[in-house]
Structures are given as structure tokens and as C-alpha cells.
Amino acid sequence: MKHEPSYLEIFLTKLAFFFYGRSIYQAFAALLPLDGGERVLDFGCGMGTVAYYTAKKLTHGQLTCLDISERWLNACRKTLRPYGNVDFLLWEPPVLAEESFDLIYCHFVLHDIAEGELERVIPELVKSLKSGGVLVFREPLKETEKISVIKRLIGQSRLGLKDSRITDIPLMGNALESVYVKE
Ligand SMILES: C[S@@+](CC[C@H](N)C(=O)[O-])C[C@H]1O[C@@H](n2cnc3c(N)ncnc32)[C@H](O)[C@@H]1O
């Protein structure tokens, strides 16, 4: 469901980015298995917290920042202003080109999406991954029911689990980080 953030929400996220950018977002971007030339999708980019660090790693690649919210996407454009290797996508209608990304990541996004919508979103993400492409998500561990739904839907697709771990994130508590590879 579409939700436009309040200006207070954007301001608080900017504060978190300023004070915890390295320990929360850069640490996640650092874990992404990238060589620098990939086509990458940041699904639910928000103000570009992770994208800011991912774009730096893509020295000869391309990053697509996608969000359902126009206000978040505008904030993301500002955050990513220093980079020339980024494009922006407002996800309406939710259609992605087939086999177009080497890596897709979702950082604290999927748990916010209703089960019925996830049934549409996850197959769409899988479809847009190239063969051998990687899907990474980090979601709050306390969202146990939603995590079960996410795992079930991913399990029904052509993705194999490569790695999974629980990490303690500043401000956010324990999170599940999982890495899947498309057959
Ligand atoms: C909690 S924020 C996380 C933002 C960013 N990934 C971060 O970690 O700072 C969740 C983001 O997902 C976006 N979102 C929610 N549902 C979505 C959907 N169905 N498609 C695309 N983006 C969505 C929201 O607009 C919001 O920007």
C-alpha cells in the first residue's frame, strides 16, 4: 500500500543516516557481493541510505533506486546527487524488465508490505534477476510472521539460499540478513 512519509519522518531518517550511516547502511552495502560492474536494484530505496554507499561501490556499474513513494524518491535523488551511475524508478505500475539485474537488495522493506502484495512483488523481483543473480534482504527479526511469508514465497521461486545470519543493528535490534541466488 502506498504511504507518503511526513516531513518529520524524512527528517528523522536524515538524522539516523547522519549519525548511524556507517554502522547501519554502509555495513549492509559492504556485505553485498559486488565487483563494481553490476546492474543493481535497490528495492524500496527510501531516501537512499544504502544506495549512497552502493553507488560508490559500482565504479563501472549502474544502480536503480526504486520506491513506491514519490516523496521518498525525491529525497533519494538529493542524497544520490553526487553520483552519475544512478537512475530512479517510481514503481507504479509494478513492472520490471525480465532478467535485467545482477543483484537486488531490500533493506527493511519487505516486512512493511502486505502478504497479498508480496505475492506479486517477490515473483516480479525474481523475474527481473538474471540467471545467477543475487537477492539480498535485511528485515527485522521480530517480524516473524512476515519473515515466514517472505521465506515461503522465495522458496516457491527459482532461488537457492546461499547465506543467512542474524545481526544486531544499532537503533533497530536484531535483523535477519539472507542471500539467495537464482538458478
Ligand atoms: C522502512 S523504509 C526503508 C528505506 C530504505 N531501504 C532504508 O533502509 O533506509 C521502507 C521503504 O519501502 C518503500 N516501499 C514500501 N512498499 C513498497 C512497495 N510495494 N514497492 C516499493 N517500495 C515500497 C517505502 O516507500 C519506504 O521508502
The ligand as a Tripos MOL2 file, in Angstrom:
@<TRIPOS>MOLECULE
LIG
   27    29     1     0     0
SMALL
NO_CHARGES

@<TRIPOS>ATOM
      1 C1         11.4120    1.4710    6.1910 C.3       1 LIG1
      2 S1         11.6700    2.2530    4.6440 S.3       1 LIG1
      3 C2         13.3260    1.6760    4.2530 C.3       1 LIG1
      4 C3         14.0040    2.5820    3.2730 C.3       1 LIG1
      5 C4         15.4570    2.2100    2.9550 C.3       1 LIG1
      6 N1         15.5610    0.9170    2.3130 N.3       1 LIG1
      7 C5         16.2840    2.2640    4.2320 C.2       1 LIG1
      8 O1         16.6370    1.2080    4.7470 O.co2     1 LIG1
      9 O2         16.5650    3.3810    4.6990 O.co2     1 LIG1
     10 C6         10.6600    1.2920    3.5410 C.3       1 LIG1
     11 C7         10.6290    1.8590    2.1250 C.3       1 LIG1
     12 O3          9.9690    0.9190    1.2530 O.3       1 LIG1
     13 C8          9.0930    1.6270    0.4000 C.3       1 LIG1
     14 N2          8.0210    0.7030   -0.0280 N.ar      1 LIG1
     15 C9          7.0180    0.1930    0.7310 C.ar      1 LIG1
     16 N3          6.2390   -0.6020   -0.0120 N.ar      1 LIG1
     17 C10         6.7680   -0.6080   -1.2600 C.ar      1 LIG1
     18 C11         6.4160   -1.2540   -2.4780 C.ar      1 LIG1
     19 N4          5.3510   -2.0490   -2.5710 N.pl3     1 LIG1
     20 N5          7.1750   -1.0460   -3.5640 N.ar      1 LIG1
     21 C12         8.2580   -0.2350   -3.4910 C.ar      1 LIG1
     22 N6          8.6500    0.4020   -2.3660 N.ar      1 LIG1
     23 C13         7.9070    0.2150   -1.2670 C.ar      1 LIG1
     24 C14         8.5940    2.7830    1.2500 C.3       1 LIG1
     25 O4          8.0410    3.8340    0.4900 O.3       1 LIG1
     26 C15         9.8630    3.1710    2.0050 C.3       1 LIG1
     27 O5         10.6430    4.0800    1.2790 O.3       1 LIG1
@<TRIPOS>BOND
     1     1     2 1
     2     2     3 1
     3     2    10 1
     4     3     4 1
     5     4     5 1
     6     5     6 1
     7     5     7 1
     8     7     8 2
     9     7     9 1
    10    10    11 1
    11    11    12 1
    12    11    26 1
    13    12    13 1
    14    13    14 1
    15    13    24 1
    16    14    15 ar
    17    14    23 ar
    18    15    16 ar
    19    16    17 ar
    20    17    18 ar
    21    17    23 ar
    22    18    19 1
    23    18    20 ar
    24    20    21 ar
    25    21    22 ar
    26    22    23 ar
    27    24    25 1
    28    24    26 1
    29    26    27 1
@<TRIPOS>SUBSTRUCTURE
     1 LIG1         1 GROUP 0 **** ****
